[in-house]
Amino acid sequence: MDPAAGKYIGAGLACLGMGLAGVGVGNIFGNFLSGALRNPSAADGQFARAFIGAALAEGLGIFSLVVALVLLFVA
């Protein structure tokens, strides 16, 4: 196996985190919307928490992008 192939495989596996971050953000807002439609009076109090959760999920996606770029260009 080519030594550079391991680098590409590792970067591809690290990129899975970006896709899973998208799934996580969709899950967060889908559950928020479901809860907001069931109880509209409580939706305003939970809106900020939904954005905090989405920001944390996107942060993990960006972190996996950084790991993939480090594997490709530094290691």
N, C-alpha and C positions, 0 to 999 in steps of 0.2 A: 504494500500500500504506500502511496506517495505521502511523504511527511506533511505536505500542505493539505492533503485531504482531511486530516484530522482537524485542522484549523477551520475548514469550511463546515465540517460536520458539527463541531462545537458551536460555531456561530449560528448555524441553522437551528440547533437545539435551543440556544439562548433566545432566538427570535420567537420561539413558541410563547414566551412570556408576553410578548406584545399582543399576540392574538388573544391570549387568555385575559389580558387586561381589558380588551374590548368586550369580551364576554362578561367580565365582571361589572363593567360600567353599565352594560345593557341590563344585567340582572338587578343592579342597584336601582336604576331609574324605572325599570319595569315593576319592581316591587313597590317603589314609592308611588307610582301611578295607580297601582292596584289599591294600595292603602288610602290614597287620596280620594279615589272614587268611592270607597266604602265609607269614609269619614271625612268629608270635606272641611269640617271645622278644625281638624287637627293637622291639615296639610301644611298650613303656614309654619307651624312649629317644627315640622320635620324637614322642611325644604333645605335649610342650611345643613342639616346632618347628611342629607343625600349628596349635596355638593362636596362635603368633606370626605365622604366615602368614595365618591368618584375621583376626587383629587388624589387620594391615597392609592387607588387602583391604577390611575394613569401614571403616578410616580413610579410604581413598580414596573409598568410597561416601559417607561423611559429608562429605568435602571437596566432592564434587560437589553434595551437597544445599546446602551453604553457598554455593557459586557460583550455584546456581539461585535461592536466596533473595536474594542480593545483586542478581542481574539483575532480579528481580521488584520489589523494594522500594527499592533504592538507585539503580540506574542509570536 
